[in-house]
Amino acid sequence: MKIDIAPRLAPAPATTVAPLLEVEDLAVRYASGGSVRRVVDGVSFSIAPGEVLALVGESGSGKTTTAQAVLGLLPANGAIERGAIRLDGAGISRWPEKRLTALRGARISLIPQDPTTSLNPVRTIGAQIAEILEIHGERDRSLIRERVLDLLSRVGLEPAEMRAGQYPHQLSGGMRQRVLIAIAVALRPGLIVADEPTSALDVTVQRRILDLIDELRREDGTSVLLVTHDLGVATDRADRVVVLRNGAVQEAGPVRQVLAAPRSAYTRQLLQDAPSLATPRARPPVSGATGIALKVETLVQEYPVPGERGRLFRAVDDVGFEVRAGTTHALVGESGSGKTTTARCIAGFLRPTAGRVLVGETDVACLSGEPLRQFRRQVQLVFQNPFASLDPRQTIAGIVEEPLRNFEPIPKAERERQVRAIIERVGLPDSVLTRPPAALSGGQRQRVAIARALVLRPRVVVLDEAVSALDVTVQARILELLDELQQDLGLTYVFVSHDLAVVRLIADTVSVMRDGRVVESGATEQVFQAPESNYARELIAAIPGMTDEARKAAE
């Protein structure tokens, strides 16, 4: 794959400025069950005032542990073995908790990953922002109130008076993340640690949040330690990058330099696998696949509004598209766009309010009872989260065999043969069959979920955010597997995703959805190269890691 290497970069800070943060030869261990495991080993880097440094790596690389060590927030079973952490030249790695508490918020602060679990559900937004001011000694209630409203306005949560009185559940994910940013910048710290601050957000919301962090950084001269698995985000937002693997530094340097000439094989693999940095390749037609496999016509799905008798919410509104056999059609859009509801109608899990879903000549909307149960052999669904979609009490063999037990009256020996065959087909060894899901990695679990979906030889497979929970290299391997299976088995895919970079790599055609309606539809490259709707242009321009030329073309 060709790698684009023209990121938008902030001006690099002067090299003569003394570092704000220095991490030198850091090693961190965890103790568990009588054993000790070193998870960070010899990590060193520095951050200058006003600079953004990205820590990049997959799950288990040590990037979050490194950030926790900097903050003095290692879990109880974690400890620094050796090395130094200096903030403003002062060694802080051995400071007692009381002294670190005074430091956090005032000089160094955190923007955590998940706004849903990071905010107290029973306290108002205003009270939670006020708390950071109170912890650091402010007692004047009127000044606290004034500062809270100022912070809410500063992060774009207007009207500030109303937002201050709301609870977290009354805000969207992006709005909750803005609250966390308000808390992080409340005392104008010198360093912000942003730990995957946008990984759970839609692409346009992600861009707005990252723009906000950049804006606040420029205004206050704040440094940022950006922890991310997304090289596209690092490309767009960081001055320098440190690539971690298995707790050790694989590569470090200016972003442009690392992208243009990566020295380590691991960094080269990360760049090759990053969907936002890759150039889509030509997709050969699937041999033997002809005709329309799926047709959705004037689909409508309504739900009653809780607490408002007689009022209906239209989640899907007059949606229609066709998918040719052996091709991949993507449904893209932000949360609440109606794409998952559409997918569930296709799979027969929802009965549409109106419209038709035709798989071959069968109208799914007209089925019920046993015909509907038998229909589900033709359309299978692969869910987003491989950690939650597999029964933890079963072995892998039992999980994959279960559809055969439900649908196929065949001898046990033949079921076992088919299970072994499909497990081998998705690239897993026979040895996984006796294991529970907990013994497998995320990528292995998703391969099991795909095997379970394919064991009945369906015509259509619906993949609902099926790679969004995976690291970039694991994601790339799963996408390669899906492509290979499609070529070999003539499968038709409906690929539901908010990640347009992935969609561009895997989909032949795409429908862009917003507020339950299709705002644009067509061949994927046509939509990406010349989007007709303002909304599609906004989505495409928000893809992290795009070159300036590609972004301008989309805009």
N, C-alpha and C positions, 0 to 999 in steps of 0.2 A: 504494500500500500504506500502511496505517496503521502508524505507528511507536510502539511502547511506550516511554514515557520516565520510568519509575519505577525506576531502577536502585538496587541496594543499594550505599550509599556509606559508606566509612569517614569519620569526622569529619575535616574539612579541617584541616590544621595552621595554627597562628597565622601570620598574614601578616607579623608583625613579626620573626619568627625569621630570622636570616641564612641564605641558601641554603647547602646542602651542596655542590651542584654548580651551576655556571653555564656555559652554552654561549652564546657571543656571536658572531653574524655568521660562523658556521662555513662555510667553503667547502673542499671536498675534490675532488681531481682524480685520475683514473687515466690512466696512459700505456700505450698499446698499439699496436704496429705502426707506430711513428713518429708517431702522433697522440695528442692529449691531450683527454680528455673530463671535463668537470666534472659530478660526480654529486650533490654537495651544494652548495647555493648560498644562503648567507645565513641559515642556521638558527640560531635563538636560543631558549633556554628555560632555566628554572632548576628545581631540585628542593630543597625544604625538608627538614630532618631528619624522618624518619618518614613522608614523603609517597610516594605511588605516582603516577608520571607515565607515561602510555602514549604511545609513538610508534606511530602507526597509519598504514598505507598498503599499497599493493599491491607486488608484486615490482617492483624498479627504482625505488621511491620514494625511496630513500636512507636508510631507517630503520636497516638493519643497518650501513651504512657509518658513519652518525653514531655508533652504539653502539661500533663498532670504533675510531673516532677517540677517543672518550672513554676507552677502555681502552688506547689506544696500541698497538692490534693491527691497524692497516691492513696489507693485503698489500704486498709489496715494490714493486709498481708504483703504489701509492697514496701521496698526500702531501697534507698540509694546506696550502692556498694562503693562507688568511687566517683571521682570527678568533682567539678565545681560548677555552680550556677551563680553568676554575678549580675546584679541589677544595679545600674549606676555605679559600677565598680565595687559594690559591696557583696560579699559572698552570702547568699541567702539559703543555701541548701541545708544548712544545719540549724536554721533558726527555729525556736520553739513556736508552737501553734499560735499562742497569743500574739507574738510579734508578727507572724505571717498574716493573721486576721486583720491587723491594722494596715498591712501593706495592700491586701487584696481590695480592689475597688478604688483605693486612693491612688496607687501607683501602677498596679497591674490588675487587669480584670478579664473576665471570661464571657464569651458569647457561646453558650452550649448548643449542641446539635438539635435537640428535640424540644421545641417550645411547648409541646403538649404536656410533657412530664416535668418541665423546668419551672413552671408557674404553679402557684398554690390555687387550686380550684375554688376555694372558699373565701378568698380575699380579693378585693377589688384591685384593678390594675394600678390605680393611684396609690393604694396602700403598699403595694409591692415595690413600686418605684421609690416611695418615701422611705421604705425600710433601709435602703442603702445609705441614705442621708442620715438617718437616725443612728445607724450602727457607727457612723464616723463622727458622731458628736453634735449634729445639728439638733437644737431643741425648739427653735422658734417655729411654731406651727404655721404661721402665715408665710414665712420664708420658705418652708418646706413645700407648702401648697403652691406657691408661686413657681418654685423650681420644678416641681412635678409637671405642671401645666406647660412650662417652657420646654421641658424635655419631650413631652408628648408632641408638641408642635414641631419640635426640631426633627423628630423622626417621622413626621408626616402623618400622625394620628390625630386627625381633626374631625369634629370639634373637640378640643382637648378636654373641656369640662365634661362632656358626655363620656368620652373614653375613660377618663379617670374613675368614673363611677361604675364602669362595666366589669364583668367577670371574664376570665379567660375563655370560657365556652361561648361567649357572645362575639368573639373575634375570629377571623379566619387565621389559617396557619401563618400567612405572611404578616398579618397584623400582630400576632403573638410574637413573632420573631423580632418585629420592630420594638416591642416592649422590652425584650431581652437586650436589645441594643441600647435602648434608653437607659436601662439599669447599668449596662457596662460603661457608658460614657458619662454617667451622672457626675462623677468627681474628676472628669478630664484626666484619666490615667495616661501614663507615658506609653504603656504597652497593653494592647488588647490581644488575647489569645482567642482566636475564632476557630472552634473545633467543629468542622463540617457544618458551618452555619446555614447552609442552603441545601443540603443533600435531600431533605424531605419535601422540598418546595418545587412547584411548577417552574418551567424555564423562565417565563416572563417575571414571575414573582422573585425568582432567584436573581435575575438581573437587577431588579429594583433594589433588592436588599444589598447586593454587592456594590451597586452604585451609591447607596446610602452610606455604607461603611467607608467607601473611598472619599466621599464628600466630607464626612466627619473627620476622617484622618487628615485630609488637607487643611481643614479649618483649625484643628487643634495640634497639628504636627505629631500625631500619635503614630507609633509603630504598631505593626500587626504581625503576629505569628499565625499564619493561615494553615490549619490542618485540613487536608483534603485528599480524597482518592481520585479526584477529577483533574487530570492534566489540562483539560480545556480551561477550567477555572483558574488554575495556576498560571497558565499562559496569559490569560486576560488580565490578571489582577496582581501578580507578584513581580518584584524586581529580581529576586533571586530564588532558587529552588534547591532543596535538599531532598534527595531521593533515598528512602529507607527500604530495606528488605531484611527480614529476620533480625531486626534490632540494630543493624549496622548501616552506615552510610555507603550507598553505592555510587553516588555522584552528587556533586554540589557545584553551584556556580550561577552566573547570570542566566535568566530564563532563556534569552535569545541564544546564548552560547550553547546551553545544554540541548535545546531543541535542534539547533543546526548541526551539532557534532557531538552526540552522546557518546561517552567513552565506554560505558558498561553495557553488556549484553542485556541486562535486566531493564535498563532505561530504554534501550532501543525497542525491547518487547512492549513496554508500557506505551511508548509512542505509537507503535504499530497497531496496538489494540485499542487505543483511545478513539471512540467513534467520531468525536467532534473534530479530530485532527486528520482523519483518514479521508481519502478520495473514494467515492463509491465506484465499485467495479461493475463491469457489464454482467448482467444476469442472464445466462442461457435459458432458452425455453425448456420446460420439462417435457421430456419425450412421452408420447402416449396420452397426454392430458388434453382433452378438447371440451369445448362447450362451456356453459355457465354452471359453476358448481353451487353458487349462492346468489340469491337475489332478494334484496330488501326493498319493499315498496311502501311508501307513505306511512312509515312506522310511527305510531304515537304510543307513548306510555305515560299515564297519569297516576298520581298518588294523592290520597286525601291529605290535607294539611292538618296536622295535629292541633286540636283545640279550636279549630275553625270549621264548624259543621257545614257541610255542603260545598266547601271550597276545595278545589283540586289544584295540584301543582303539576305542570306538564314538564316532565324530565326529558322526554324525547318528543320532538315536534316535526312530523312530516319528513322523516329521514329515509333516504333511498340510495342504493348503490348496487352494483353487480360485481361479482368476483369470478373471474375465469378459472377453470379447473387448473390446478398445478401452479397457481400464482399466490402472491401474498398481498393482501389489502390491509392497510393500516388505518386505524381510527385514532386520530390525535386531537389533543385539546387539553385545556387545563382542568383541574378538579372541578366537578360540577357541570362539565360540558355535555354529559349524557353518553359518553363513549362506553363506560362499563355497563350501564343500563341496556344499551343497544346490544352489547355482547351477550348479556344474560338472556335477552329475548331470542337471540340467534341460537343459543345453546338449549333453549326450551325451559329455562328456569323461571322465566316470567311470561305470563300471558299478556300480549300487547292489548292496549285499549282499542287500537285500530291499526289497520295495515296488515301486510303479509310478510312472512319470512319463508322463502322457498329454498329448500335444499333439494336439488334436483327438481322433481315434480311434487314434493311433499310440502304442504303448508304447515309449518310448525305451529302456527297460531291456532290451528283447528284441532290439534291433538290433545288428548287427555287419557288418563288411565294407562292401560297396558300398551296401546299404540305409542303414547308419549315415552314410556319407559323403553320400548324397543327402539324408538327413534334415536335415543341417546347413544346408541352404538355408532350412529353416523356422524355425530358432532360431539367432540370431546373438548373439555376445558382444562387448561393448565393455568394455575393460579399464580399470583405474584410472589407469595412468601413461601419458599421451600421449607422453612423451619416450622410453619404452622399448618401446611396443607397435607402433611403425612401423619398418620396415626402413630404416636410414639410407643404404643403398646404392641404393635405388630412388627414382625421382621420385614425386611425388604421383599422377600419372596411372597409373603402374605399380602403385602400392599399391592404388588403388581398382579398377583393372581386373583385378587378379589373381583375385578370386573369379569373375568372368565367364569368364576363361580356363579356370578349373578346372571350371566347371559348365555354361557356356552355349556350345554349338557354333554361334556366330553370327559373321558376318563382322566383320573388324576395324573397318570404318567404323561399324558399328552399335554395337560395344563402345565405341568412342570417343564416340559420340553419347550413350550411356547414362551414361558417366563424366562428361561435361560437364554433363549434366542433373542428376545427383545432387550434383555439386559446387556447382552453382548453387542447388540445393534446400536445402543446408545453409548457404547464405549466404556462400560463398567465390567470389572472382573466378576467371575462367579462367586468369589469369596464374600461379596457384599450381601448375598442373598440371605445369609444367616444372621446378619447384623440388624440392630434397630436403627431408626433414622438418626438418633443422637450420635451414633458412631461415625457418621458421614459428614463431609464438608458441605457447605452451601451449594457449591457447584455439583457435587455428587447427588445431593438430594433433588436438585432440579432435574437432573438426568433421570432419576427414579420417577419423578412426576411426569416427565415426558414419556417414559416407558409405559407407565400405567395408562396414559392417554392413548397410546398407540397400540396396545396389546389387542384391542378389539378391531383394529384395522379401520378406523373411521375415514370418512370422506373429507371432513372439515375439522381442523383443530383451531380452537379459539385460545389465543395466548394473551392473558390479561396481565399486563405489566410483568411478563414472565422473566425478564432479566434485570429489572430495576433494582432488586435487592442484592445484586451480585457485584463483586469487584470487577474492574475493567478487564483483566485478563481472563477471569472465569467467564464473564459475560461474552467475550469474544469467542471463547471455545464453544459456548452454548449456541451462539448465533451460527457458527460454522457447522455445528451438529444439525441444527434445524434446516440449514440450506442443503446439507448432504442428504438428510432424510427426505426432504421435498423432492430432490432430484431423483432419488432411488425409488421412492414409493408413490410419487405423483400426488403428494398431499397438497391440500389447499389450506392456507392459513388466513385467519383474521387476527391481526397483531394490534393489540390495544396498548397505547403508550403515550406518555407525556414527553418522552425523550425524542426530539426530532432528529438528533444526530444518529441515533440507532435506527430510526424509521428510514432514514435516507439510505442506510446500508442494506436493509433487509427487504423493503417493500417495493413492489412493482407499481401499485396504485395506492392512493391515499385519499381519505376524506377528513377534512379539517372541521372539527365540531366546536360550536360555542353556544352556550345557553340552550342546549338540546337540539340545535339545528345544524345542518351541514352548510358551512359558509363557502367552502371551496372543495372541489374534488377533481381528480385527474391522475395522469401518470406522475409518479413521484418526482422525477427530475424536472418535469415541466412545472409542477407546483413550486419546487424549491428554486428553480432558476428564474421564473417569472410569475411570482404569486400575484393574483388579481385582487384579493381582498386585503384590506388594511390589517385585519386580524392575523391572517397568515403571514404577512410581511413582518408584523411585530413578533410573532413566534419564531420565525426563522432568524431574524436579526438578533434575537436573544440567546441563540445557541452559543455557549462559551467556546472560545478557542477559534472562532471564525477569523479569517483574514479580513483586513479592512476592506479589500476589494469585494469580497463576498458579502460582507455586511452592508456595504453601500448599495450593492446590486439588489439585495433583498429590501432595503429601505426605500 
